[in-house]
Amino acid sequence: MTRPDEDIASLRRILKANHTIAVVGLSAEWHRPSFFAAKYMQGHGYRIIPVNPRYPEILGERCFARLEDIPEPVDMVDCFRRAADLLPIARSAVAIGARCLWQQLGVKNLEADQLARDAGLTTVMDRCVKIEHARLFGGLHWVGVNTGVISAKRPI
């Protein structure tokens, strides 16, 4: 079986269907990958909900200490945390009724992935939501990130 993070059609479906994204580990520092990924997604019409106990607000949105503190439904939990920190986040994603657990580029926790899948969530590992959105829907107007794609042509 092809994993959703290996299947272009699945990635497109995930990004089209999940418009409220709780970004766990979102930094308020403009130069951090979590900030520019969330800012990009926000600029493309996604609702970003920052999850980081260090800040009261990021990108004009109220920041929450935990996923369980968010007072509205969340479609996707996007994780900018170390792989070792992911299992409790996956449990929280299940508890709040999220539909997708997305582990960012460089993050791959198989136990968290399996827990989320067993609970019915769609999962993606070791991919950047910003890079995938830009690659699949256009918007490759930025430089400096190796997407692993050699051709400039978007996949069909």
GUVEX-817720 format. One line per field, with one value per residue (C-alpha): residue number from 1; x, y, z; residue in one letter. Coordinates in Angstrom, 1 decimal. Layout:
# GUVEX-817720
n <- NUM|...
X <- X|...
Y <- Y|...
Z <- Z|...
res <- A|...
This chain:
# GUVEX-817720
n <- 1|2|3|4|5|6|7|8|9|10|11|12|13|14|15|16|17|18|19|20|21|22|23|24|25|26|27|28|29|30|31|32|33|34|35|36|37|38|39|40|41|42|43|44|45|46|47|48|49|50|51|52|53|54|55|56|57|58|59|60|61|62|63|64|65|66|67|68|69|70|71|72|73|74|75|76|77|78|79|80|81|82|83|84|85|86|87|88|89|90|91|92|93|94|95|96|97|98|99|100|101|102|103|104|105|106|107|108|109|110|111|112|113|114|115|116|117|118|119|120|121|122|123|124|125|126|127|128|129|130|131|132|133|134|135|136|137|138|139|140|141|142|143|144|145|146|147|148|149|150|151|152|153|154|155|156
X <- 0.0|1.3|1.6|-0.2|3.1|4.4|1.3|0.8|-3.0|-3.2|-1.1|-3.3|-6.4|-5.0|-4.1|-7.4|-9.5|-7.7|-7.8|-7.5|-4.0|-2.7|1.0|2.7|6.1|5.4|8.0|7.4|10.9|10.6|13.7|12.5|11.2|8.0|7.3|7.7|5.9|2.9|3.0|3.0|0.0|-1.8|-1.2|-2.8|-6.1|-5.4|-6.4|-3.3|-3.6|-0.2|0.6|3.5|3.4|6.1|4.1|0.7|0.3|2.0|1.0|-1.9|-3.4|-3.8|-1.3|-2.3|-0.1|-1.6|-3.8|-6.5|-6.8|-7.9|-11.7|-12.5|-12.2|-8.7|-8.3|-4.5|-1.9|1.4|4.4|7.5|9.0|11.6|10.6|11.0|8.3|5.7|3.9|2.0|1.2|-0.2|-2.4|-3.6|-4.3|-6.5|-8.2|-9.2|-10.6|-8.0|-8.2|-4.5|-1.2|1.6|5.2|7.4|10.5|13.1|10.6|9.7|8.2|6.8|5.0|3.2|2.3|0.9|-1.1|-2.7|-3.4|-5.0|-7.3|-8.3|-6.2|-4.4|-0.7|2.3|5.9|9.1|7.5|7.0|3.5|4.7|7.0|4.2|1.6|3.9|5.0|1.4|-0.6|2.0|3.7|7.3|8.4|10.8|14.4|16.6|14.7|15.7|12.4|14.0|12.2|14.6|12.0|10.4|7.2|4.4|3.4|0.0
Y <- 0.0|3.5|5.8|9.2|11.0|9.1|9.6|12.9|12.5|11.9|14.9|17.1|15.7|16.3|19.9|20.6|19.1|20.4|24.2|24.7|23.9|23.8|24.3|22.7|24.4|27.5|30.1|33.9|34.3|35.3|33.3|30.0|27.4|27.0|30.8|31.0|27.8|29.0|32.4|30.9|28.7|31.6|33.7|30.9|30.9|28.4|29.2|28.9|28.2|28.5|26.0|27.2|28.1|30.7|33.3|35.0|35.6|34.6|35.8|37.8|34.6|33.8|31.2|28.1|26.1|22.7|21.3|20.5|24.3|25.2|26.1|25.2|22.2|21.5|19.7|19.2|19.1|20.2|19.3|21.3|19.3|16.7|13.1|12.1|14.6|13.4|10.6|12.8|15.2|12.4|11.4|14.9|15.1|12.1|13.4|16.7|15.0|16.2|14.5|14.6|14.4|16.0|15.5|18.2|17.7|15.8|14.5|10.8|9.1|5.7|5.1|8.4|7.7|4.3|5.6|8.3|5.9|3.4|6.2|7.0|10.0|10.6|10.9|12.5|12.1|13.9|16.5|20.2|21.4|24.6|22.8|20.3|23.1|25.1|22.1|20.7|24.0|26.4|29.2|28.1|31.7|31.1|29.9|28.0|24.8|21.4|19.8|16.8|17.6|18.0|19.2|22.6|21.0|20.4|16.7|15.9
Z <- 0.0|-0.9|2.1|1.7|2.0|-1.0|-3.2|-5.0|-5.2|-1.5|-0.7|-2.9|-1.2|2.3|1.4|-0.2|2.6|5.7|6.0|9.8|10.8|14.4|14.1|17.1|17.8|15.7|16.5|16.4|15.0|11.3|10.3|11.7|9.2|11.2|10.9|7.2|6.5|8.6|7.1|3.6|4.4|6.0|2.9|0.8|2.8|5.5|9.1|11.3|15.0|16.8|19.5|21.6|25.3|24.9|23.0|23.5|19.7|16.4|12.9|14.4|15.9|19.5|20.6|22.7|25.1|24.1|21.4|24.0|24.7|21.2|21.3|17.7|15.4|14.0|10.7|10.6|13.3|11.8|14.0|14.2|17.1|17.4|16.6|20.2|21.2|18.8|20.6|23.1|20.3|18.3|21.3|21.6|17.9|18.2|21.4|19.7|16.7|14.1|10.7|9.8|11.6|9.6|10.7|9.2|7.0|9.0|11.5|11.4|14.5|13.4|16.7|16.6|12.9|13.8|16.7|14.5|11.7|14.1|15.2|11.7|11.0|7.7|8.3|6.6|7.7|6.8|4.4|4.6|4.2|2.6|0.1|-0.8|-1.3|-3.5|-5.5|-6.0|-6.4|-7.7|-5.8|-6.3|-6.1|-3.3|-3.2|-0.8|0.1|-1.6|-2.4|-4.0|-7.3|-10.2|-12.8|-12.5|-14.1|-11.6|-11.3|-12.9
res <- M|T|R|P|D|E|D|I|A|S|L|R|R|I|L|K|A|N|H|T|I|A|V|V|G|L|S|A|E|W|H|R|P|S|F|F|A|A|K|Y|M|Q|G|H|G|Y|R|I|I|P|V|N|P|R|Y|P|E|I|L|G|E|R|C|F|A|R|L|E|D|I|P|E|P|V|D|M|V|D|C|F|R|R|A|A|D|L|L|P|I|A|R|S|A|V|A|I|G|A|R|C|L|W|Q|Q|L|G|V|K|N|L|E|A|D|Q|L|A|R|D|A|G|L|T|T|V|M|D|R|C|V|K|I|E|H|A|R|L|F|G|G|L|H|W|V|G|V|N|T|G|V|I|S|A|K|R|P|I
